[in-house]
Amino acid sequence: MFDPKIAWQAPTSRDTRFDGVFFVGVTSTGIYSRPICPVKAPQLKNCLFFGSAEAAEKAHFRPCLRCRPELAPGNAPVDYPHRVDDRLIQRIEEGMLEEREGLEAIAAEFCLSLRQLRRIVQQKLKQTRRMLLAKQLLTETSLPVTQVAYASGFSSLRRFNDVFQARYRMTPSALCKGASAPSPGSQRRQRDAAPRLSAALRLGCDAGLFTDSRD
């Protein structure tokens, strides 16, 4: 039903397009999970793929406690940040974001405190700033992807690749290759890659992008 080598790419990149399409059973642990599960991706040799949570449980796999695959995609705690994003956008469009009552309503909907809600929002804004800085460096300089990752505030190249692909549906390298031919002005900027890297690092520090090594 599923080509294991192809299906395995989803949990390794946490590709949201496959969330709910299939589930991953890990034979070494007896647990099944969603492709977007935040835990470390299992080895291909230990994976079985199922078209439904019911099929995985019939094969005697237990649901993961992190991504809660037995719940419909979007209803597990791991999905809260994405759902909070959607609700915040709705509140912005309604002109209610600045009202304390609006924020309290969102927090109550997800059984969160205002402090927890603000933490989610701050984390999302931080990641957005990192992504914008990374895109600028990838398209306007000749910096290697590894240097772009660290200059943008990520603690590892793998984490950078995962977040970038999930956000833009492409790899950082693909963005570099897809960039238009450099103009004389951009060629001059590329020769100044080292100063730009230093400036990016200062910008990242000023914006607080390096305060959480988990991202």
N, C-alpha and C positions, 0 to 999 in steps of 0.2 A: 504493500500500500504506500509506504514511504521509502524513498531511497535514503538509507542511513547516512551516507556521506553528505548528501545535500541537506537533509533535515538537521544534521548535527551542527550546521553552520548557524542555525537560529539561536540555540542557547549560548554558543560561544560569542555571539555579537549582541545577544539579548534583543533580537529583532522583534519589535512590537507587532509587525504585520502577521506574525504566526501565532500570536497569543490567542488561544481558544481554538486554533486550527488543529493542533495536535499537542500531545503531552509526552514528556520524557520520563521513562522509567529507568532507574539506575539499579542495575543488578547487584552492585557491590554494597548498596545500602538498603535496598528494598523499598525505596521511596520514589514517588513520581512527582513531577513538578511541571510548571509552565515554562515555555521557552524564554520568558523574560525574568525568570527567577534570579534574585541578586546573588545567590551563592556561587561559588566557583564552578565553572562548567565541568561536567564529568568527562572522562575519556570516552572516545567513540566506542571502544570495545565493550564498555559497560552499559551502553545505552540501548533501550528498546523504545519504539515509538508507537503511540496509541492515538486513535482518532477521537477518543472521548475519555473523560475522567472515569466513567463507568467501566470502560474496557480495561483501564489500568488497574482498577480495584478488583475486577474479576480475575486479573492475573496475579492477585495477592500483593500489590504494591500499596504502600501507605501514602497518604497525601503529605506533601511538604508543609511544614508549619510556618515557613517564611512567605511563600507566594500563594498558599491556600488554593490549590488547583481545583478542589471540589466546589469552590464558589465560582459563579459566572465571572468571566474576566471583567474587571472594573469594580468589583465589590469587596475585594480583599484589602486589608490594611496597606499592603505594598502598593496598591493603586491610588492611595489617598493623595499623594502629591499631584498626580495627573488630574484627578477629579477636582482638587482644590484649584488648580490652574483654570479649569473650565468654569468653575463657579465664580472665580475672581473676574474673569473676562466678562461673564454675564453681568456681574455687579457693576463693572466699569461702564458697560454699555447702558445700564440703567441709571447711572449717575449716583450709585449708592455706596461706592467703595469707601469714601471718606467718612461715612457715617459709622459710628461705633456699633450701632445696632446691626448694621449690615455685616460687619466682621464677626460679631458675636453669633449671628445667625449661621454663618458659614462654619464657624468653629463648632457650634452645637450640632450641626448636621453631621459632622464627622466625629463627634464625641471627642473634640480636641479643646484644649484651653487656648486662650488668645495668644499666650506665649508660644505654644506649639505651632499654632497657625503662622505666627510671624516668622518662626524659624524656618518653616517650609518655604514661605515666600522669599525670605532672604537667601536661602540656598538656591532657589530657582533663579533669582536675579543674578547671583554670583556666577552660576553656570552660564547664563546668557551672556554676561560680560566676557567670560572666558572664551566662549564660542565666537563672539564678534571679533575679539582680539586675534584669535587663531586664524579666522578667515582673512583678516587684513594681512597678517604676516605671510600666509600661504600664497596670496595673490599678488602682494606688492614687494616681496623680498625673495631671495633665493635660499633662505634658511632651510636646512633639512627638517623633515617632519618631526624628528626627535627633538630638535631644539625648539621648534614651534610649540610642541606639547608642553615642555617645561616652562617656556617663556609665557605660556598662557595660564600657568598655574596648576597644571596637572602633575600628580606625583609619579605617574607611570605612562609609558607610551600605550600600553594595552588599554588602560582606562580612557585615555584620550581618544583612541580609535573607536572604542565602543560607544562613547558618548557622541562623537562626531557622526558616526554612521547612523545611530538611532535618531539624531536630530535632523540630519540632512539627506539621509538615504544614499550616501556615497562616502567613500573613504577620503581622508585628507589628501592622499596621493592623487586621486582622481580629480580633485578640485585643482590641484597644481597643474595637471596635464590639460585640464579643460579651460584654464585661464587664457585669455586672448593674448596675442603676440604683444610683447612689451614695447611701449613707445620709448623714444629717446629719454624722456623724463623718468619713466619707470625703470629703464636700464640704469640710469644714474642712481636711483634709489636702491636698486639691488646691489650696486657696488658699495653702498653704505649699510650693508646688512649688519655688521658688527655693532655700529652705533644704534641701529634700530633695535637690536636684541637687548642692549643695555636699557634703552628707553622703555621697551616692553616690560622688562623686569621691574623697573621703577614704577611703571603704571600698575602692574599687577600688585605690587606691595601697597601702593596708595589705595587701591580699590579693595584690598583685603582678600585677594584671590588665593593667597598662599596660607591661609589660616587653618584650613582643614585638609590634612594630608590624605583623607579617605577619598577625596575627589580628584 
